């Protein structure tokens, strides 16, 4: 392989990394949904291109096909090569479908394995109009998380049901106002459809673990949505200190090797670091004078 060939291969890879990292930074800082939509388009475009490129390389000559793609990335999308990008789109759809089915299977697996019990809605938080289950499950680890299931409705069609799960280990740590703040935070995730899109995107990123850009984008989206759900909870309860105390208590006793996403976001040591920043923002809101003094403040 000549040096010029290596340059042609590395240039699109560098461009891909730069675009993905730039988008992750934009997602982390943006206050609107525009960056989230761009992230979804980025992932969808990547999936179609990646699967089309794999088909092209497999059917059109190995390394020489890689060089052709490096010099002219959109060659397979020309009209005369329609079979390649049709196969690529079908492959991308298959990957997305597999990620969606896996996220649904994981959610139903949680309900079967944890055997949660109904939890009464806090007085400070009204039950949402959309089908939503608030459940507690036996477990010492302080955690709370939300996911969305598709199920058959009374009319026979499909409907969405949001599920909020809170561990008994977390409930034992919190006062009533702190529990209400946590429920409001999780409802923020449900209201913004994180249980559908963010859970799916994280599942998709885990399936593509060899691509660090997707993993970073998914992590950045998770952090951004945790900050936004904190804000939604404060707007609902007007008690930023209650949520800050809940995060502090959970972060003090949560295991450093936490798995998956929950109240502390990505979990583990990184989740604790993010919790510190979230607590700092909540305390700043409490001291801004926008909200009345809270009990235990």
C-alpha positions in Angstrom: 0.0 0.0 0.0 1.4 3.4 -1.0 1.5 6.4 1.3 -0.9 8.3 -1.0 -3.4 5.4 -0.6 -3.1 5.6 3.2 -3.8 9.3 3.1 -6.9 8.7 1.0 -8.2 6.2 3.6 -7.3 8.3 6.7 -8.8 11.6 5.4 -12.4 10.4 5.5 -11.9 8.7 8.8 -10.5 11.9 10.3 -13.4 13.9 8.8 -15.8 11.4 10.3 -14.2 11.7 13.7 -14.1 15.5 13.5 -17.8 15.7 12.5 -18.9 13.3 15.3 -16.9 15.0 18.0 -18.1 18.4 16.9 -21.7 17.2 17.0 -21.1 15.7 20.5 -19.8 19.1 21.7 -22.8 20.8 20.2 -25.2 18.3 21.8 -23.6 18.9 25.2 -24.0 22.7 24.9 -27.2 23.2 23.0 -30.3 24.2 24.8 -32.7 23.3 21.9 -33.6 20.0 20.2 -31.8 21.0 17.0 -28.6 19.3 18.0 -30.5 16.1 19.0 -32.1 16.0 15.6 -28.7 16.4 14.0 -27.4 13.6 16.1 -30.2 11.3 14.9 -29.6 12.2 11.3 -25.8 11.7 11.9 -26.4 8.2 13.2 -28.9 7.3 10.5 -26.7 8.6 7.8 -23.7 6.7 9.2 -25.7 3.5 9.4 -26.8 3.7 5.7 -23.3 4.6 4.5 -21.5 2.0 6.7 -23.7 -0.9 5.6 -23.6 0.3 1.9 -19.8 0.5 2.1 -19.6 -3.0 3.6 -21.7 -4.4 0.7 -19.6 -2.5 -1.8 -16.3 -3.9 -0.4 -17.6 -7.4 -0.1 -19.0 -7.5 -3.7 -16.6 -5.2 -5.6 -13.1 -6.3 -4.9 -11.8 -5.9 -1.4 -8.9 -3.4 -0.9 -9.3 -1.8 -4.3 -12.9 -1.1 -3.4 -11.8 0.5 -0.1 -9.5 2.9 -2.1 -12.3 3.8 -4.5 -14.6 4.6 -1.5 -11.8 6.7 0.1 -11.3 8.8 -3.0 -15.0 9.0 -4.0 -17.1 8.0 -0.9 -20.5 8.4 -2.7 -19.6 6.1 -5.7 -22.0 3.3 -4.5 -24.9 5.8 -4.4 -24.8 6.5 -8.1 -27.9 5.3 -10.0 -26.1 2.5 -11.8 -25.1 1.0 -8.4 -28.6 1.2 -6.9 -28.4 -2.4 -5.7 -25.6 -1.5 -3.4 -27.3 1.3 -1.6 -30.6 -0.5 -1.6 -28.8 -3.4 0.2 -27.1 -0.8 2.5 -30.4 0.8 3.4 -31.8 -2.7 4.1 -28.8 -3.5 6.3 -29.1 -0.2 8.2 -32.8 -0.8 8.7 -31.9 -4.3 10.0 -29.4 -2.8 12.5 -31.9 -0.2 13.7 -34.7 -2.8 14.0 -32.4 -5.1 16.0 -31.5 -2.3 18.3 -35.1 -1.4 18.8 -36.2 -5.0 19.5 -33.3 -5.4 21.9 -34.2 -2.2 23.8 -37.8 -3.5 24.1 -36.6 -7.0 25.2 -34.4 -5.4 27.9 -37.3 -3.3 29.2 -39.6 -6.3 29.4 -36.7 -8.3 31.0 -36.5 -5.7 33.7 -40.1 -6.1 34.6 -39.9 -9.9 34.6 -36.6 -10.1 36.6 -37.3 -7.3 39.1 -41.0 -8.0 39.7 -41.7 -4.4 40.7 -44.7 -3.2 42.7 -46.9 -0.2 42.0 -45.8 3.0 43.9 -48.3 5.7 44.7 -47.7 9.0 43.0 -46.2 11.7 45.2 -48.7 14.4 46.3 -46.5 17.1 44.7 -46.4 15.4 41.3 -49.6 14.7 39.3 -49.8 11.5 37.3 -49.3 12.2 33.5 -52.1 12.0 31.1 -50.2 9.4 28.9 -50.1 5.8 30.2 -47.3 5.7 32.8 -46.4 3.2 35.5 -44.6 4.3 38.6 -43.0 1.2 40.2 -40.6 0.3 42.9 -38.4 -2.8 43.0 -36.4 -4.6 45.7 -32.7 -3.7 45.4 -30.2 -2.0 47.7 -28.5 0.1 45.0 -30.0 3.6 44.9 -31.2 4.1 41.4 -34.1 5.2 39.2 -34.6 5.0 35.5 -37.3 5.3 32.8 -38.0 3.4 29.6 -40.8 3.1 27.1 -42.6 -0.1 26.0 -44.8 -0.6 23.0 -47.8 -2.7 23.9 -51.3 -3.5 22.6 -53.9 -1.0 23.6 -57.6 -1.5 24.5 -58.6 -0.7 20.9 -56.2 -3.4 19.5 -53.6 -1.0 18.2 -50.2 -0.3 19.6 -49.7 2.3 22.3 -46.7 3.5 24.2 -46.4 3.0 28.0 -43.7 4.8 30.0 -42.3 2.9 33.0 -40.6 4.7 35.9 -38.6 2.3 38.1 -37.2 3.4 41.5 -35.3 1.1 43.8 -36.3 0.6 47.4 -32.7 1.3 48.2 -33.1 4.8 46.9 -36.6 5.3 48.5 -35.1 4.5 51.9 -32.6 7.3 51.6 -34.9 10.0 50.5 -37.5 12.3 52.2 -40.9 12.8 50.6 -39.9 16.0 48.8 -36.7 14.3 47.5 -38.7 11.3 46.3 -41.1 13.7 44.5 -38.1 15.5 42.9 -36.7 12.2 41.6 -40.1 11.2 40.2 -40.4 14.6 38.5 -36.9 14.1 37.0 -37.8 10.7 35.6 -41.1 12.1 34.2 -39.0 14.7 32.4 -37.2 11.9 30.6 -40.6 10.4 29.7 -42.1 13.7 28.5 -39.1 14.3 26.2 -39.3 10.8 24.8 -35.9 9.8 26.2 -37.3 6.4 27.0 -37.8 5.8 23.3 -35.0 7.6 21.5 -32.2 7.9 24.0 -32.5 4.2 25.2 -32.5 3.1 21.6 -29.5 5.2 20.7 -27.5 3.9 23.7 -28.5 0.3 22.7 -27.4 1.1 19.1 -24.1 2.5 20.3 -23.4 -0.6 22.4 -24.1 -2.8 19.4 -21.4 -0.7 17.5 -18.8 -0.7 20.2 -16.0 -0.7 17.7 -17.0 2.9 16.7 -15.9 5.3 19.4 -17.7 8.3 17.9 -21.1 6.7 18.3 -20.3 5.9 21.9 -19.2 9.4 22.6 -22.3 10.9 21.0 -24.5 8.6 23.0 -22.6 9.6 26.2 -22.9 13.3 25.4 -26.6 13.0 24.7 -27.1 11.2 28.0 -25.4 14.0 29.9 -27.4 16.7 28.1 -30.7 14.9 28.8 -29.9 14.5 32.5 -29.3 18.3 32.8 -32.6 18.9 30.9 -34.5 16.5 33.0 -33.2 18.2 36.2 -34.5 21.5 34.8 -37.9 20.0 34.0 -38.1 18.6 37.6 -37.3 22.0 39.1 -39.9 23.6 36.9 -42.5 21.1 38.1 -41.7 21.0 41.8 -39.9 24.3 42.4 -37.6 22.5 44.8 -34.1 22.4 43.2 -32.4 21.7 46.6 -34.6 18.6 47.0 -33.3 17.1 43.8 -29.7 18.2 44.7 -30.0 16.4 48.0 -31.3 13.2 46.3 -28.4 13.2 43.8 -25.9 13.8 46.6 -27.3 10.9 48.7 -27.4 8.5 45.7 -23.9 9.4 44.6 -22.5 8.8 48.0 -23.6 5.2 48.2 -23.9 4.2 44.6 -21.2 1.6 43.5 -18.3 3.0 41.5 -18.8 0.2 38.9 -22.4 1.1 38.2 -23.8 -0.4 35.0 -26.1 1.4 32.5 -27.9 4.6 32.8 -30.1 5.7 35.7 -30.5 8.6 38.1 -26.7 9.3 37.9 -26.7 9.2 34.1 -24.0 6.9 32.8 -23.3 5.4 36.2 -20.0 4.6 37.8 -17.2 7.1 38.5 -18.2 9.2 35.5 -21.8 9.3 36.7 -20.6 10.6 40.0 -18.5 13.3 38.4 -21.5 14.4 36.3 -23.7 14.3 39.5 -21.3 16.9 41.1 -21.9 19.3 38.2 -25.7 18.7 38.3 -25.8 19.4 42.0 -23.8 22.6 41.4 -26.3 23.8 38.8 -29.2 22.9 41.1 -27.7 24.8 44.0 -27.1 27.8 41.7 -30.8 27.7 40.8 -31.9 27.5 44.4 -29.7 30.5 45.2 -30.9 32.6 42.3 -34.0 33.7 44.2 -36.3 32.3 41.5 -37.7 29.7 43.8 -39.0 30.0 47.4 -37.0 28.7 50.3 -37.4 24.9 50.7 -37.8 22.8 53.8 -34.4 21.5 54.8 -32.6 23.9 52.4 
